[in-house]
């Protein structure tokens, strides 16, 4: 990513880093401060919470429920890609769920848009290539 792209979305990247850090430490209320009241969260088919979540109350329940299934682990942002008002984050998910001996170890991508300085869309992609297509597509 060029330095112009990084500087043009530095505030967004900082907010996204804070969201992942808050989720990793199970601080749902801190994560919620970065979401717009009209947040829309889309998880793909095959994910435990597949579907669409709308609004802060649903988002709070969604994060709390998902994070509540972890025994340990984290979702670590690895790379940020900014283009056309969108941000894609490549994420390394490494978590162990409650009552499960095996770790989930996956590389996914989350896509974001912002309104009024807050996340108004969060969309997860199973394949990073799908996220790259999404970020490069027009609105």
Secondary structure by P-SEA (a helix, b strand, c coil): ccaaaaaacaaaaaaaaaaaaaaaaccccccccccccbbbbbbccccccccccccaaaaaaaaaaaaaaccccccccccccccccbbbbbbbbbbbcccccccccccbbbbbccccccccbbbbbccaaaaaaaaaccc
